[in-house]
């Protein structure tokens, strides 16, 4: 017997993401806010050149800047 997430054609990681979001949304207001903050992720990256680390940037900010510059050209 196949798992429900596998039968629906989604990955296990996607299934866990959806399930955790549903659980967080079902909590009472005070607990929900705290749980949503724990569920956020912040990705950062740095470009390395000549063996030296460059400026550390937030991935979401860099992505937004790249999309806006691509859209204006």
TILUM-923797 format. One record per residue: residue in three letters; x negated, y, z of N, C-alpha, C in turn. Coordinates in Angstrom, 3 decimals. Layout:
<recs>
(ALA, (X, Y, Z), (X, Y, Z), (X, Y, Z));
...
</recs>
This chain:
<recs>
(UNK, (-0.837, -1.176, 0.000), (0.000, 0.000, 0.000), (-0.887, 1.245, 0.000));
(UNK, (-0.620, 2.137, -0.920), (-1.436, 3.353, -1.057), (-1.010, 4.392, -0.024));
(UNK, (-1.953, 5.214, 0.346), (-1.642, 6.323, 1.241), (-0.776, 7.338, 0.504));
(UNK, (0.035, 8.091, 1.260), (0.949, 9.064, 0.644), (0.176, 10.144, -0.105));
(UNK, (-0.932, 10.609, 0.452), (-1.701, 11.667, -0.213), (-2.326, 11.158, -1.501));
(UNK, (-2.731, 9.912, -1.492), (-3.347, 9.336, -2.684), (-2.290, 9.107, -3.771));
(UNK, (-1.111, 8.644, -3.362), (-0.028, 8.396, -4.307), (0.467, 9.694, -4.948));
(UNK, (0.373, 10.811, -4.197), (0.836, 12.091, -4.749), (-0.210, 12.758, -5.629));
(UNK, (-1.410, 12.193, -5.686), (-2.434, 12.699, -6.595), (-3.273, 13.839, -6.048));
(UNK, (-3.337, 13.995, -4.730), (-4.199, 15.037, -4.157), (-5.348, 14.386, -3.392));
(UNK, (-6.396, 15.159, -3.181), (-7.551, 14.632, -2.464), (-7.267, 14.613, -0.959));
(UNK, (-8.071, 13.854, -0.250), (-7.920, 13.773, 1.203), (-8.160, 15.138, 1.846));
(UNK, (-9.158, 15.875, 1.359), (-9.440, 17.201, 1.917), (-8.262, 18.144, 1.727));
(UNK, (-7.636, 18.093, 0.568), (-6.461, 18.935, 0.302), (-5.301, 18.529, 1.216));
(UNK, (-5.116, 17.222, 1.410), (-4.074, 16.710, 2.295), (-4.280, 17.224, 3.722));
(UNK, (-5.499, 17.139, 4.221), (-5.800, 17.610, 5.576), (-5.560, 19.111, 5.683));
(UNK, (-5.923, 19.860, 4.661), (-5.709, 21.306, 4.653), (-4.224, 21.646, 4.747));
(UNK, (-3.407, 20.976, 3.960), (-1.958, 21.214, 3.986), (-1.371, 20.814, 5.330));
(UNK, (-1.765, 19.660, 5.835), (-1.242, 19.180, 7.117), (-1.609, 20.117, 8.263));
(UNK, (-2.837, 20.595, 8.288), (-3.249, 21.494, 9.368), (-2.532, 22.835, 9.282));
(UNK, (-2.289, 23.315, 8.058), (-1.548, 24.568, 7.892), (-0.110, 24.423, 8.398));
(UNK, (0.510, 23.280, 8.128), (1.881, 23.023, 8.592), (1.923, 22.978, 10.110));
(UNK, (0.958, 22.323, 10.721), (0.924, 22.241, 12.185), (0.723, 23.625, 12.789));
(UNK, (-0.199, 24.411, 12.232), (-0.431, 25.760, 12.764), (0.820, 26.624, 12.680));
(UNK, (1.544, 26.525, 11.574), (2.744, 27.341, 11.386), (3.885, 26.913, 12.296));
(UNK, (3.854, 25.695, 12.805), (4.933, 25.218, 13.665), (4.736, 25.607, 15.131));
(UNK, (3.583, 26.138, 15.471), (3.306, 26.514, 16.862), (4.023, 27.797, 17.251));
(UNK, (4.165, 27.995, 18.569), (4.727, 29.251, 19.066), (3.757, 30.378, 18.750));
(UNK, (4.263, 31.606, 18.747), (3.518, 32.780, 18.266), (2.123, 32.910, 18.866));
(UNK, (1.990, 32.879, 20.185), (0.678, 33.088, 20.812), (-0.318, 31.987, 20.463));
(UNK, (0.145, 30.751, 20.478), (-0.729, 29.621, 20.126), (-1.035, 29.619, 18.626));
(UNK, (-0.062, 30.020, 17.812), (-0.239, 30.042, 16.360), (-1.331, 31.014, 15.950));
(UNK, (-1.341, 32.192, 16.541), (-2.348, 33.206, 16.192), (-3.751, 32.696, 16.516));
(UNK, (-3.899, 32.090, 17.686), (-5.208, 31.551, 18.069), (-5.631, 30.411, 17.138));
(UNK, (-4.697, 29.556, 16.768), (-5.013, 28.430, 15.885), (-5.357, 28.915, 14.475));
(UNK, (-4.671, 29.931, 13.984), (-4.964, 30.452, 12.643), (-6.354, 31.064, 12.584));
(UNK, (-6.782, 31.705, 13.659), (-8.135, 32.266, 13.690), (-9.185, 31.165, 13.623));
(UNK, (-8.930, 30.036, 14.274), (-9.867, 28.910, 14.225), (-9.897, 28.289, 12.838));
(UNK, (-8.815, 28.400, 12.084), (-8.738, 27.801, 10.765), (-9.414, 28.606, 9.675));
(UNK, (-9.773, 29.845, 9.950), (-10.431, 30.682, 8.950), (-11.888, 30.267, 8.787));
(UNK, (-12.400, 30.426, 7.604), (-13.806, 30.127, 7.377), (-14.463, 31.326, 6.709));
(UNK, (-15.720, 31.482, 6.974), (-16.473, 32.601, 6.445), (-17.735, 32.044, 5.807));
(UNK, (-17.823, 32.131, 4.495), (-18.982, 31.598, 3.790), (-19.921, 32.739, 3.407));
(UNK, (-21.181, 32.503, 3.593), (-22.197, 33.493, 3.242), (-23.277, 32.818, 2.412));
(UNK, (-23.943, 33.617, 1.604), (-25.018, 33.077, 0.782), (-26.108, 34.127, 0.647));
(UNK, (-27.266, 33.662, 0.243), (-28.401, 34.549, -0.012), (-29.142, 34.027, -1.230));
(UNK, (-29.562, 34.933, -2.074), (-30.334, 34.563, -3.258), (-31.818, 34.564, -2.881));
(UNK, (-32.506, 33.499, -3.227), (-33.927, 33.381, -2.931), (-34.727, 33.667, -4.196));
(UNK, (-35.730, 34.532, -4.068), (-36.628, 34.833, -5.174), (-38.066, 34.832, -4.675));
(UNK, (-38.922, 34.142, -5.395), (-40.347, 34.062, -5.053), (-40.577, 33.608, -3.614));
(UNK, (-39.758, 32.679, -3.144), (-39.930, 32.132, -1.806), (-39.439, 33.020, -0.686));
(UNK, (-38.731, 34.110, -1.007), (-38.223, 35.012, 0.025), (-36.707, 35.119, -0.083));
(UNK, (-36.091, 35.112, 1.086), (-34.635, 35.201, 1.131), (-34.189, 36.642, 0.897));
(UNK, (-33.201, 36.793, 0.030), (-32.639, 38.109, -0.228), (-31.571, 38.454, 0.791));
(UNK, (-30.794, 39.459, 0.474), (-29.733, 39.927, 1.368), (-28.641, 38.858, 1.513));
(UNK, (-28.194, 38.644, 2.746), (-27.115, 37.697, 3.006), (-25.796, 38.404, 2.726));
(UNK, (-24.967, 37.770, 1.868), (-23.702, 38.388, 1.465), (-22.536, 37.461, 1.784));
(UNK, (-21.379, 38.057, 2.017), (-20.157, 37.309, 2.221), (-19.668, 36.831, 0.859));
(UNK, (-19.325, 35.569, 0.735), (-18.931, 34.990, -0.549), (-17.653, 35.624, -1.090));
(UNK, (-16.668, 35.868, -0.241), (-15.403, 36.456, -0.694), (-15.625, 37.872, -1.234));
(UNK, (-16.446, 38.667, -0.548), (-16.727, 40.033, -1.004), (-17.487, 40.025, -2.330));
(UNK, (-18.480, 39.149, -2.459), (-19.260, 39.068, -3.694), (-18.392, 38.601, -4.853));
(UNK, (-17.477, 37.678, -4.585), (-16.589, 37.182, -5.630), (-15.641, 38.288, -6.097));
(UNK, (-15.091, 39.056, -5.153), (-14.192, 40.156, -5.506), (-14.921, 41.218, -6.322));
(UNK, (-16.162, 41.532, -5.951), (-16.947, 42.522, -6.686), (-17.252, 42.042, -8.102));
(UNK, (-17.563, 40.764, -8.248), (-17.861, 40.201, -9.568), (-16.614, 40.212, -10.455));
(UNK, (-15.460, 39.897, -9.881), (-14.223, 39.914, -10.669), (-13.854, 41.318, -11.101));
(UNK, (-14.047, 42.304, -10.223), (-13.703, 43.671, -10.585), (-14.639, 44.219, -11.658));
(UNK, (-15.929, 43.854, -11.597), (-16.854, 44.323, -12.617), (-16.618, 43.609, -13.941));
(UNK, (-16.196, 42.356, -13.912), (-15.892, 41.613, -15.136), (-14.607, 42.151, -15.778));
(UNK, (-13.665, 42.570, -14.954), (-12.409, 43.088, -15.468), (-12.527, 44.474, -16.081));
(UNK, (-13.503, 45.263, -15.607), (-13.673, 46.630, -16.120), (-14.476, 46.674, -17.410));
(UNK, (-15.199, 45.598, -17.733), (-16.000, 45.616, -18.968), (-15.277, 45.034, -20.145));
</recs>
